[in-house]
Amino acid sequence: MRRSLRRPSPALLVAFAALFVALGGTGYAAIKIDGRDIVNRSVTGAKLADGTVPARKLSAAARRTLRGTGGATGARGTTGATGSRGETGAAGARGETGGRGETGERGATGERGPAGGDGIAGPAGPTGAVGATGPGAMLASGRVRSVARDGPGASSFYGAPLGISTAAAADNALRTLSPAVATTASDLAVVLTYTPCADAQGPAGCGFPGTATITLRVDGADTALSCEITTPGLRCDSGATTIAVPPSSQLSIGVRGNLQGVPGNALYDRDALVAFRAVPN
């Protein structure tokens, strides 16, 4: 009995066509497709089969991201035994000591000179002059001007014992003050000035200064410290006389006698130069 052939259905034809395309297309892709035919970043992780990409195919940066977190630090191991001490190295050789220099010879001792003879003592020297007054002493010196009157006759004048003053009839305005301690006054010295003259009055009119007593006064009263000048002398001193001067006393100089001259005329005027010493008690 002869079997009749059935005509393939459309579905079967489509299935054969799909199989052909699938088989033919796979071979084509295996031969023709390479990395240049794949667009960058077009293949996703979902298209890759698990376990198909080995680690060596990954980049270094990708491999670093795959590192896990560090594990906990392990416990510290026990300290090992101390090793034996190494041997001490040999000491270096000592350098040689330098030689000592030679000592120079000592010079010979000179001979001792002969002993000197006993010298003869010389004569004693002369006594030196009296030294200056020690600290604390006061030297007063002054000049009383015009201690003369016109023609002979007794007269009294007063002046200051310090500095320069002009003779006056009273000493109230000419007194000076002693130190604020008790003192002893001594060594009064006086010199009268004298100028020889030669004018119309003739030699008799010029004459010598005359005589006078000069005294140190304390608080307006005469004291024993005085001296006298007698014609033709021009100076005097109080010798060894001393007087006590209370603290803060008022001192002045008194000139009494017959001193001739013409007041106001330099040729006849007489000045009294005075000085004394005061030492604190």
Backbone as a ProteinNet text record, in pm:
[ID]
protein_1_A
[PRIMARY]
MRRSLRRPSPALLVAFAALFVALGGTGYAAIKIDGRDIVNRSVTGAKLADGTVPARKLSAAARRTLRGTGGATGARGTTGATGSRGETGAAGARGETGGRGETGERGATGERGPAGGDGIAGPAGPTGAVGATGPGAMLASGRVRSVARDGPGASSFYGAPLGISTAAAADNALRTLSPAVATTASDLAVVLTYTPCADAQGPAGCGFPGTATITLRVDGADTALSCEITTPGLRCDSGATTIAVPPSSQLSIGVRGNLQGVPGNALYDRDALVAFRAVPN
[TERTIARY]
87.2	0	88.1	69.3	153.4	105.5	212.2	176.7	195.7	96.6	106.5	179.3	264.1	344.3	258.3	272.5	196.9	278.8	214.4	279.4	315.7	448.5	488.6	404	375.6	293.1	379.5	319.8	397.8	478.5	424.9	498.7	625.4	620.3	739.5	843.9	798.9	892.3	962.6	886.8	948.5	1049.4	1019.2	1110.8	1239.2	1232.7	1353.9	1435.5	1363.4	1435.7	1508.8	1444.1	1509.2	1629.1	1618.8	1730.8	1848.2	1820	1925.2	1996	1913.2	1975.7	2060	2005.3	2079.5	2210.7	2212	2335.9	2429.4	2378	2464.4	2513.3	2427.7	2470.2	2574.4	2569.2	2670.1	2806.1	2816.9	2946.8	2999.9	2917.7	2963.7	3019.8	2942.4	2987.8	3120	3140.8	3267.1	3383.2	3357.3	3468.9	3489	3384.2	3394.7	3400.1	3348.6	3337.5	3466.1	3528.9	3642.1	3620.1	3724.3	3709.4	3678.1	3719.4	3694.2	3548.2	3474.1	3332.4	3243.5	3301.2	3219.9	3237.5	3127.7	3130.9	3175.6	3262.4	3311.5	3197.4	3207.7	3111.7	2972.1	2966.3	2834.4	2801.6	2903.8	2879.2	2864.1	2753.2	2726	2759	2764.6	2795.6	2689.6	2565.4	2458.7	2480.7	2555.7	2579	2692.8	2768	2882.8	2842	2886.9	2856.4	2941.2	2886.7	2960.8	3087.6	3198.2	3323.1	3394.7	3357	3420	3535.3	3548.8	3656.2	3756.4	3878.5	3979.2	4039.3	4104.7	4161.4	4271.5	4349	4459.2	4410.5	4278.5	4223.4	4178	4177.7	4133.2	4250.8	4220.1	4324.7	4371.3	4486.6	4540.1	4444.6	4381.8	4287.2	4169.3	4121.7	4007.4	4044.5	4170.4	4211.9	4220.7	4265.2	4275.8	4140.8	4036.4	3902.2	3849.8	3912.1	3863.6	3924	4020.7	4084.7	3986.1	3987.4	3901.4	3960.9	3885.8	3935.5	4037.1	4131	4236.6	4181.2	4235.5	4195.7	4248.4	4197.8	4243.7	4389.5	4457.4	4599.7	4612.4	4700.2	4720.6	4792	4782.6	4849.9	5001.3	5069.5	5215.1	5282	5376	5447.3	5539.6	5579.9	5671.6	5808.9	5875.2	6008.9	6109.4	6188.7	6289.6	6399.9	6474.4	6585.5	6693.6	6762.3	6869	6988.8	7036	7150.4	7277.5	7373.2	7500.1	7576.8	7656.3	7731.9	7850.2	7867.5	7979.9	8113.4	8216.1	8349	8404.2	8475.7	8537.8	8655.9	8657.7	8767.7	8900.7	9006	9139.9	9174.2	9244.3	9283.6	9388.3	9376.6	9474.5	9611.3	9711.6	9849	9873.4	9948.8	9977.8	10094.2	10077.6	10184.8	10310.3	10419.3	10546	10556.5	10615.3	10636.2	10757.7	10739.4	10850.4	10965.4	11081.4	11199.8	11202.9	11260.2	11269.4	11392	11369.7	11482	11589.2	11706	11816.4	11808	11843.8	11843.7	11970.7	11950.1	12066.8	12152.5	12274.4	12366.3	12337.7	12353.3	12329.4	12451.6	12423.3	12534.6	12607.6	12728.1	12809.7	12765	12771.2	12733.7	12846	12807	12908.1	12967.2	13082.1	13148	13080.4	13076.8	13014.9	13111	13056.4	13141.9	13178.9	13280.7	13324.7	13220.3	13212.7	13117.6	13156.7	13054	13083.1	13121.4	13198.9	13239.6	13128.3	13139.5	13040	13050.5	12936.5	12938	12934.1	12985	12985.9	12856.7	12788	12662	12686.5	12604.9	12619.5	12558.6	12590.8	12536.9	12386.9	12318.8	12173.6	12141.4	12035	11993.8	11929.5	11920.5	11860.1	11710.4	11659.8	11516.7	11435.5	11333.3	11250.6	11164.9	11111.3	11026.4	10896.4	10832.3	10705.3	10600.5	10531	10430	10309.5	10225.4	10104.9	10007.7	9919.1	9819.2	9732.1	9706.4	9628.6	9484	9408.8	9269	9188.5	9093.3	9006.9	9046.8	9171	9213	9161	9131.4	9082.6	9180.8	9219.6	9307.7	9224.2	9218.4	9143.7	9242.2	9210.4	9298.6	9213.2	9251.7	9174.9	9261.6	9201.6	9270.5	9174	9217.4	9138.5	9200.8	9127.9	9182	9161	9260.3	9253.2	9243.4	9341	9344.2	9439.2	9422.3	9507	9419.6	9466.1	9391.2	9478.1	9416.3	9487.1	9560.9	9692.5	9773.3	9783.2	9866.3	9888.3	9765.3	9759.1	9648.9	9596.5	9539.5	9486.3	9360.5	9343.7	9225.4	9195.9	9069.7	9027.8	8953.5	8994.4	8928.1	8894.4	8793.4	8749.4	8731.8	8757.4	8741.4	8705	8683.5	8648.1	8774	8776.1	8895.7	8906.6	8803	8803.5	8773.1	8845.6	8821.2	8873.8	8823.2	8867	8753.4	8786.2	8687.5	8753.4	8672.4	8722.6	8700.7	8804.2	8798	8677.7	8612.2	8495	8508.7	8426.5	8434	8368.9	8290.8	8227.5	8235.9	8227.1	8243.3	8111.4	8000	7872.8	7846.6	7875.5	7844.6	7958	8068.4	8184.3	8216.7	8137.1	8167.4	8143	8222.8	8203	8180.3	8132.3	8091.1	8196.2	8218.2	8309.8	8233.8	8303.6	8235.1	8140.4	8050.4	7950.7	8007.3	8137.2	8202.7	8298.4	8329.3	8425.5	8564.2	8635.7	8769.3	8866.7	8994.5	9102.1	9173.2	9177.1	9240.3	9382.1	9474	9614.1	9683.4	9811.4	9901.4	9850.5	9809.6	9770	9894.1	9884.3	9994.8	9939.4	10016.5	9970.6	10085.4	10052	10148.5	10078.7	10144.8	10091.8	10159.9	10079.6	10138.1	10194.2	10302.5	10366.3	10422.4	10381.5	10428.2	10507.6	10641.7	10718.7	10668.7	10681.4	10629.5	10729.9	10711.5	10793.9	10707.9	10645.5	10559.6	10580	10486.2	10502.1	10512.4	10461.1	10467.4	10609.4	10694.2	10831.1	10841.4	10965.7	10988.4	10923.5	10917.8	10860	10711.9	10646.8	10503.3	10472.4	10569.5	10543.9	10554.4	10664.5	10680.2	10659.3	10667.7	10642.4	10498.1	10445.6	10304.7	10269.1	10358.5	10325.4	10312.7	10237.1	10220.4	10073.9	10050.2	9911.8	9908.9	9796.1	9771.1	9656.5	9680.9	9579.3	9529.9	9396.7	9336.7	9224.5	9215.8	9100.5	8988.8	8871.6	8757	8654.6	8591.8	8489.6	8361.2	8256.3	8125.1	8136.1	8217.4	8227	8320.4	8400.1	8491.1	8633.1	8729.8	8870.4	8909.4	9007.8	9061.6	9212	9272.1	9416.7	9496.4	9428.9	9502.8	9526.5	9642.8	9674.1	9824.5	9866.5	10008.5	10019.6	10143.5	10163.9	10276	10250.2	10350.5	10399.7	10532	10591.4	10679.6	10669	10750.6	10899.1	10981.8	10949.1	10907.3	10863.9	10824.4	10696.6	10677.2	10558.8	10482.7	10530.4	10464.5	10476.7	10385.8	10390.4	10313.6	10326.4	10248.5	10217.1	10122.5	10073.2	10155.6	10260.6	10344.9	10269.8	10285.2	10225.1	10086.9	10032.6	9901.8	9791.1	9698.5	9579.5	9455.7	9341.3	9214.5	9108.8	9006.9	8894.8	8786.6	8734.6	8627.8	8505.3	8395.6	8275.1	8217.9	8131.7	8071.1	7988.4	7993.4	7913.7	7932.1	8057.9	8087.6	8102.3	8079.8	8096.9	8235.9	8314	8453.9	8476.4	8572	8611.7	8755.2	8814.2	8951	8945	9016	9025.2	9167.2	9178.1	9308.6	9304.4	9386	9387.8	9530.9	9545.6	9678.5	9688	9810.5	9838.7	9901.3	9814.6	9862.2	9839.3	9949.9	9938.2	9916.5	9844.3	9820.3	9716.4	9684.5	9583.1	9477.6	9362.3	9259.2	9219	9209.7	9173.6	9292	9413.4	9532.9	9614.8	9632.6	9700.2	9843.1	9906.5	10044.4	10052.3	9942.7	9947.1	9860.4	9768.6	9679.9	9758.8	9710.8	9769.6	9663.9	9702.7	9615.3	9673.1	9587.6	9631.8	9598.1	9702.7	9684.6	9687.9	9583.1	9573.9	9547	9591.9	9565.4	9575.6	9498.3	9508.8	9458.3	9480.6	9439.6	9341.1	9239.1	9140.9	9133.7	9149.6	9149.1	9033.1	8950.5	8839.9	8892.2	8822.8	8864.6	8832.1
-117	0	118.2	203.8	321.9	432.3	484.3	598.3	725.7	807.3	939	1038	1125.5	1228	1346.6	1384	1503.7	1627.4	1728.1	1860.9	1918.3	1967.7	2022.8	2142.3	2146.5	2259.3	2383.8	2498.9	2624.9	2626.5	2573.3	2576.4	2495.5	2387.1	2305.6	2375.7	2444.8	2519.7	2629.5	2692.6	2801.1	2743.1	2629.2	2567.9	2528	2468.6	2433.8	2559.1	2664.6	2789.8	2845.3	2838.9	2892.5	2808.1	2677.4	2590.4	2618.6	2641.1	2667.1	2797.7	2893.9	3026.6	3017.9	2942.5	2931.6	2861.2	2751	2679	2757.3	2812.3	2890	3016	3084.1	3211.9	3189.6	3083.1	3056.8	3037.6	2962.9	2945.4	3073.4	3156.4	3284.4	3374.1	3372.7	3459.8	3413.6	3281.2	3231.3	3269.4	3288.2	3317.2	3466.3	3545.2	3683.9	3784	3755.9	3857.6	3857.4	3978.2	3993.2	4117.8	4157.6	4270.1	4401.1	4416.7	4542.6	4556.8	4440.7	4445.7	4470.7	4471.8	4493	4636.3	4705	4844.4	4845.6	4943.3	4957.1	4965.4	4886.5	4886.8	4840.8	4764.5	4715.5	4580.2	4505.7	4374.7	4393.4	4360.3	4376	4248.7	4258.3	4141.9	4033.1	4072.6	3972.9	3880.7	3925	3845.2	3746.9	3760.1	3672	3557.2	3439.5	3322.6	3324.5	3271.8	3268.4	3185.3	3236.3	3162	3159.8	3245.1	3240.9	3338	3434.5	3536.4	3508.5	3461.7	3434.6	3563.6	3558.5	3678.6	3740.2	3659	3714.8	3801.8	3786.9	3870	4006.5	4022.8	4150.2	4247.9	4377.6	4480.2	4484.7	4547	4558	4633.6	4741.2	4818.4	4733.7	4647.1	4560.7	4457.5	4404.6	4305.1	4364.3	4496	4558	4572	4592.4	4606.9	4476.7	4364.8	4234.6	4190	4276.4	4237.3	4249.7	4154	4159.1	4246.7	4277.4	4357	4276.9	4350.2	4282.4	4210.8	4100.1	4025.5	4086.4	4043.6	4094.6	4057.3	4145.8	4122.3	4002.8	3918.8	3799.5	3828.3	3740.4	3756.6	3759.9	3839.1	3854.4	3726.3	3683.1	3561.7	3584.4	3481.6	3492.3	3538.3	3614.8	3668	3554.7	3557.4	3453.1	3470.4	3369.5	3373.1	3469.4	3536.9	3633.6	3558.2	3613.2	3550.1	3569.2	3491	3500.1	3624.2	3683.1	3806	3774.1	3861	3839.9	3860.1	3808.5	3818.8	3961.5	4005.5	4138.7	4140.1	4248.6	4258.4	4283.2	4249.6	4267.5	4415.2	4457.9	4598.1	4636.8	4765.8	4813.8	4830.3	4830.9	4843.5	4985.2	5004.5	5135.4	5199.7	5330.2	5399.2	5411	5434.5	5445.4	5577.6	5574.8	5695.9	5770.6	5907.4	5986.7	5995	6015.2	6023.7	6154	6158.3	6276.9	6359	6492.5	6577.1	6581.7	6617.2	6621.8	6746.8	6734.1	6846.8	6929.1	7063.7	7149.1	7158.5	7193.2	7204.3	7330.3	7321.5	7435.9	7527.1	7660.3	7754.1	7760	7799	7806	7921.3	7905.3	8009.7	8112.4	8241.1	8345.5	8360.8	8418.6	8437	8548	8533.3	8631.4	8747.5	8869.5	8985.7	9007	9084.1	9109.1	9188.3	9166.1	9237.1	9383.3	9471.4	9613.5	9651.5	9753.1	9800.1	9878.4	9899	9975.5	10121.5	10176.2	10316.9	10408.5	10528.6	10626.9	10706.3	10719.6	10793.2	10939.5	10995.8	11136.4	11225.6	11355	11449.2	11466.7	11496.8	11518	11638	11627.6	11738.4	11850.2	11969	12082.8	12059.6	12120.5	12110.1	12179.7	12110.9	12169	12283.7	12359.5	12473.1	12423.6	12510	12475.4	12447.8	12336.1	12298.8	12390.2	12376.1	12458.4	12419.4	12510	12484.5	12365.5	12278.7	12158.1	12190.1	12085.8	12104	12161.8	12244.7	12303.9	12446.2	12486.5	12622.3	12719	12843	12945.7	13061.7	13105.4	13220.9	13338.5	13443.8	13564.3	13671.7	13737.3	13841	13953.8	14080.4	14193.6	14315.7	14419.9	14546.9	14660.1	14740.7	14856.7	14980.4	15044.3	15156.1	15289.3	15383.3	15523.1	15533.4	15470.6	15480.3	15594.5	15716.3	15831.9	15957	16059.9	16184.1	16298.7	16410.8	16528.4	16595	16573.5	16635.6	16547.9	16586.8	16507.3	16512.2	16413.3	16407.4	16266.1	16231.9	16098.6	16076.8	15956.9	15922.3	15774	15736.3	15594.8	15561.3	15449.5	15401	15252.7	15207.5	15066.4	15010.8	14882.6	14815.8	14668.3	14598.1	14455.1	14369.9	14257.4	14172.1	14084	14080.3	14000.4	14089.5	14066.8	14142.8	14284.3	14370.8	14510.8	14600	14688.5	14783.7	14920.7	15025	15161.2	15200.5	15257.9	15293.4	15381.3	15354.5	15430.6	15465.2	15560.4	15604.6	15505.1	15408.8	15304.4	15171.6	15060.7	14930.4	14855	14915.3	14841.9	14786.8	14866	14824.1	14745.8	14719.4	14654.4	14519.1	14472.3	14347.1	14225.2	14120.4	13992	13883.7	13767	13662	13551.5	13502.5	13389.7	13259	13143.2	13014.6	12982.9	12884.3	12847.3	12751	12752.9	12673.6	12764.8	12727.9	12804.9	12791.4	12900.3	12899.7	12974.2	12953.9	13028.7	13110.5	13243.5	13333.2	13365.6	13374.1	13402.1	13455.1	13486.8	13522.1	13641.9	13748.2	13870.7	13936.7	13973.8	14042.3	14165.2	14277.9	14404.7	14470.1	14527.2	14604.7	14732.4	14850.4	14977.5	15015	15058.4	15104.1	15244.9	15278.6	15410.8	15448.9	15563.4	15611.5	15740.8	15738	15862.9	15967.1	16095.2	16198.9	16313.9	16389.3	16509.6	16604.8	16700.7	16795.9	16934.9	17026.5	17165.5	17179	17079.5	17089.3	17065.1	17003	16978.7	16850.2	16809.6	16682.6	16679	16791.9	16791.6	16758.6	16794.7	16768.7	16623	16549.4	16407.8	16322.8	16331.9	16262.5	16112.3	16042.9	15900.3	15879.9	15759.1	15737.6	15773.5	15757.8	15784.7	15654.8	15655.1	15536.1	15497	15366.4	15319.2	15181.9	15152.2	15019.7	14955.4	14833.9	14762.9	14645.2	14628.1	14529.3	14452.5	14319.9	14239.8	14259.4	14299.5	14325.1	14211.8	14172.6	14067.4	14125.7	14122.3	14176.3	14320.3	14402.4	14545.6	14582.9	14487.7	14517.9	14477.5	14558.6	14526.3	14398.3	14324.5	14204.2	14220.7	14119.4	14123.2	14090.1	14047.3	14014.2	14143.6	14207.7	14336.8	14352.8	14457.8	14491.2	14640.3	14698.1	14842.7	14870.8	14969.2	15014.7	15152.3	15167.4	15293.6	15346.2	15476.1	15538.4	15512.9	15477.6	15466.3	15326.3	15240.3	15104.6	15102.6	14990.6	14977.3	14846.6	14761.7	14632.6	14591.7	14499.1	14443.8	14312.8	14236.4	14113	14092.8	14001.3	13980.5	13881.3	13822.7	13729.5	13602.5	13555.4	13430	13446.6	13564.9	13590.9	13516	13459.9	13394.2	13442.4	13437	13473	13371.6	13357.9	13268.9	13348.2	13288.2	13352.4	13261.9	13308	13226	13197.7	13096	13066.3	13183.6	13202.7	13304.5	13443.4	13480.5	13614.8	13713.3	13844.3	13949.6	14009.9	14004.9	14046.7	14176	14257.8	14380.1	14414.2	14515.3	14560.9	14707	14737.1	14874.7	14928.3	15052.1	15117.5	15250.2	15263.8	15385.9	15438.6	15573.2	15631.1	15763.1	15798.5	15924.7	15893.7	15863.1	15832.2	15954	16019.9	16142.9	16111.9	16200.9	16185.9	16284.2	16279.2	16365.5	16275.9	16254.1	16167.8	16213.1	16118.9	16150.2	16173.5	16185.3	16205.1	16075.7	16007.8	15878.7	15886.9	16002	16015	16010	16035.5	16043	15938.7	15874.6	15774.8	15657.1	15602.6	15483.5	15373.2	15252.3	15134.2	15036.5	14970.9	14869	14731	14649.5	14511.3	14422.1	14342.8	14261.8	14115.9	14027.6	13883.2	13818.3	13712.7	13634.1	13493.7	13402.1	13264.6	13225.6	13142.7	13093.1	12941.6	12870.9	12724.2	12677.1	12582.8	12532.4	12468.1	12488.8	12432.8	12283.2
0	0	0	-83.9	-101.8	-14.4	78	168.2	94.2	109	43.8	133.6	79	155.8	189.7	318.7	361.6	337.1	304.5	284	419.4	441.9	571.6	605.9	736.8	782.1	795.3	795	810	936.6	1040.8	1168.5	1158.4	1092.8	1078.1	995.4	890.4	805.9	885.6	965.9	1047.8	1145.4	1199.7	1295.3	1227.7	1108.4	1035.3	1001	961.3	926.3	1047.5	1158.4	1280.5	1317.1	1302.4	1334.4	1242.9	1118.4	1020.6	1053.8	1081.3	1113.2	1239.5	1335.1	1462.3	1440.6	1364.8	1342.6	1253.6	1149.9	1058.7	1123.7	1192.7	1257.4	1362.1	1440.8	1545.6	1484.5	1377.7	1313.4	1259.7	1209.9	1155.6	1266.7	1375.4	1486.4	1540.9	1544.5	1600.7	1514.8	1387.8	1298.5	1282.4	1278.1	1236.3	1351.1	1472.8	1578.8	1663.5	1686.2	1777.6	1863.7	1940.2	2033.5	1966	1837.3	1768.9	1733.8	1725.7	1687.7	1809.2	1931.8	2053.4	2099.4	2117.4	2165.5	2310.2	2343.1	2480.9	2578.4	2688.6	2798.3	2753.7	2643.7	2598.1	2656.7	2710.2	2768.1	2917.5	2974.3	3117.4	3190.3	3325.6	3407.1	3393.4	3361.3	3349.1	3231	3127.1	3006.9	3024.5	3136.8	3160	3248.4	3212.8	3293.4	3418.8	3525.2	3652.2	3636.7	3694.2	3694.9	3563.9	3468.9	3337.5	3326	3416	3407.6	3518.7	3486.2	3589.7	3644	3762.9	3827.6	3745.7	3670.6	3591.4	3479.5	3441.4	3335.9	3388.1	3518.5	3576.4	3588.5	3588.3	3605.8	3750.7	3771	3907.1	3997.7	3942.9	4023.2	4062.9	3966.4	3997.6	4101.1	4091.2	4188.5	4328.4	4340.6	4473	4540.2	4458.3	4516.6	4569.4	4526.9	4570	4702.6	4760.8	4886.3	5002	5089.3	5207.1	5315.9	5417.3	5531.6	5610.4	5673.2	5749.4	5870	5898.8	6016.7	6144.4	6254.9	6385.1	6408.8	6485.6	6516.3	6607.7	6570	6650.6	6780.3	6874.3	7004	6986.3	7076.1	7066.1	7114.2	7038.1	7076.3	7193.6	7255.3	7370.4	7324.9	7417	7385.2	7383.8	7279.6	7269.2	7370.9	7393.9	7489.8	7443.2	7540	7506.6	7449.5	7338.6	7275.7	7356.8	7337.2	7410.3	7365.9	7458.4	7430.9	7341.8	7244.7	7154.4	7223.9	7168.4	7227.1	7215.2	7321.1	7320.6	7226.1	7143.8	7049.1	7118.4	7052.7	7109.2	7120.2	7229.1	7248.3	7145.1	7098	7001.4	7064.8	6985	7034.4	7085.9	7195	7252.4	7177.8	7151.8	7081.8	7166.7	7104.9	7175.5	7249.2	7369.5	7448	7394.1	7376.2	7324.7	7423.4	7375.4	7461.7	7539.2	7656.7	7741.5	7702.4	7695.2	7657.3	7765.6	7728	7822.6	7908.9	8036.5	8129.2	8109.4	8098.1	8077.5	8202.2	8186.6	8300.4	8379.4	8510	8598	8596.8	8588.5	8585.4	8718.5	8713.9	8834.8	8923.3	9055.2	9150.6	9159.4	9149.3	9155.6	9294.7	9302.8	9431.6	9510.3	9640.2	9727.4	9749.3	9737.3	9755.1	9900.2	9925.1	10063.1	10140.5	10270.6	10355.5	10366.1	10363.9	10374.8	10516.2	10529.9	10662.6	10729.5	10859.1	10933.1	10893.3	10845.1	10806.3	10927.4	10909	11017.8	11010.1	11121.9	11125.2	11093.5	11004	10970	11075.6	11073	11173.2	11154.3	11261.9	11256.9	11170	11091.3	11006	11086.3	11029.1	11100.9	11122.3	11223.7	11254.3	11146.3	11099.7	10995.1	11045.6	10951.1	10986.7	11049.1	11126	11190.1	11081.7	11096.4	10997.5	11001.6	10899.6	10891.3	11001.4	11034.2	11137.5	11098.9	11194.8	11167.5	11133.5	11093.7	11056.3	11171.3	11140.6	11241.8	11278.6	11253.9	11286.1	11181.5	11225.3	11134.1	11134.1	11014.5	11001.5	10952.9	11035.2	10998.9	10953.8	10843	10790.9	10731.4	10761.7	10710.5	10689.8	10631.3	10606.6	10644	10739.1	10781.4	10718.4	10634.9	10557.7	10630.1	10608.2	10656.3	10807.7	10876.2	11022.6	11063.2	11009.5	11042.4	11045.8	11121.7	11128.7	11078.4	11058.3	11008.3	11124.9	11128.4	11231.8	11356	11453.5	11574.1	11664.7	11754.9	11850.3	11860.7	11977.4	12000.2	11917.2	11873.7	11792.2	11808.2	11779.4	11783.3	11654.7	11595.9	11474.3	11493	11417.4	11425.7	11284.1	11275.6	11145.6	11163.8	11053.1	11056	11052.8	11126.9	11125.9	11000.5	10919.8	10797.5	10678.2	10568.2	10446.2	10456.1	10368.8	10362.2	10411.5	10503.9	10556.8	10569.2	10581.5	10600.4	10745.9	10807.6	10949.2	10978.1	11094.1	11136	11282.9	11328	11467.5	11562.3	11514.4	11596.8	11521.8	11598.5	11533.4	11511.4	11546.4	11536.4	11396	11294.7	11156.5	11090.9	11163.2	11102.1	11165.1	11258.1	11328	11236.9	11261.5	11192.6	11297.4	11254.6	11347.6	11356.6	11479.6	11500.8	11478.4	11471.5	11453.2	11569.6	11545.3	11646.2	11749.5	11771.4	11875.1	11950.8	12073.8	12151.6	12090.5	12077.9	12018.7	12107.4	12075.1	12140.9	12034.3	12052.8	11956.3	12002.5	11903.6	11935.9	11811.5	11828.6	11717.8	11637.7	11708.2	11639	11578.5	11451.6	11382.9	11313.3	11318.6	11260.7	11185.3	11069.3	10991.6	10945.8	10969.1	10921.8	10790.9	10695.9	10570	10590.6	10514.6	10528.6	10393	10344.5	10215.6	10237	10220.8	10233	10133.2	10170.2	10080.6	10068.8	9963.3	9940	9859.5	9928.7	9858	9916.9	9894	9937.2	10088.5	10164.6	10309.3	10362.4	10278.4	10320.7	10399.3	10425.3	10495.9	10633.5	10704.8	10839.6	10834	10724.8	10713.6	10687.7	10637.2	10606.2	10731.6	10804.4	10930.5	10922.5	11039.4	11051.2	11096.2	11085	11118.5	11262.5	11356.2	11496.1	11573	11685.9	11769.5	11773.7	11800.6	11808.1	11872.7	11938.5	11995.5	11916.8	11869.7	11788.6	11871.3	11882	11972.4	11902.1	11934.3	11889	11990.1	11945	12031.2	12015.4	12126.1	12127.5	12184.3	12105.6	12145.6	12194.2	12122.3	12150.8	12263.4	12315	12426.3	12389.3	12438.2	12413.4	12486.7	12430.5	12494.4	12514.2	12575.3	12599.4	12474.8	12367.7	12245.3	12168.6	12193.6	12132.4	12119.8	12048	12035.8	12005.6	12027	12012.5	11912.7	11825.9	11728.4	11774.1	11778.3	11821.3	11709.3	11678.7	11576	11606.8	11510.1	11366.6	11321.6	11416.9	11378.5	11295.5	11223.5	11138	11163.2	11258.4	11281.8	11427	11467	11600.9	11604.1	11715.9	11732.4	11879	11907.7	12044.6	12123.2	12066.4	12138.9	12174.1	12299.7	12342.6	12403.9	12397.9	12458.8	12385.1	12461.5	12403.9	12477.2	12410.9	12474.7	12433.8	12519.8	12489.5	12416.6	12310.3	12232.6	12238.5	12299.6	12307.6	12168.3	12157.9	12026.4	11974.3	11845.1	11775	11835.4	11860.3	11911.5	11795.4	11826.9	11726.8	11745.5	11635.6	11643	11565.8	11613.9	11544.3	11583.4	11515.4	11542.1	11587.2	11697.2	11744.5	11725.2	11673.3	11652.3	11728.4	11834	11916.2	11924.1	11916.8	11928.9	11856.1	11814.1	11749.2	11613.5	11516.2	11381.5	11294.5	11257.8	11181.3	11033.4	10969.9	10827.3	10781.5	10656.2	10598.3	10534.3	10597.7	10539.6	10399.5	10308.4	10170.2	10080.2	10138.2	10058.1	10064.7	9947.8	9945.4	9998.1	9992.7	10040.3	10191.5	10262.2	10407.8	10476.2	10400.1	10461.7	10516.1	10631	10690.1	10688.4	10646.1	10651.6	10752.4	10829.2	10926.1	10869.8	10847.4	10802.4	10926.4	10949	11071.2	11036.3	11126.3	11111.4	11247.9	11273.2	11396.1	11366.6	11464.4	11447.3	11556	11517.8	11613.5	11600.9	11713.5	11715.4	11801.6	11752.1	11833.8	11961.6	12072.3	12201.8	12206.9
[MASK]
+++++++++++++++++++++++++++++++++++++++++++++++++++++++++++++++++++++++++++++++++++++++++++++++++++++++++++++++++++++++++++++++++++++++++++++++++++++++++++++++++++++++++++++++++++++++++++++++++++++++++++++++++++++++++++++++++++++++++++++++++++++++++++++++++++++++++++++++++++++++++

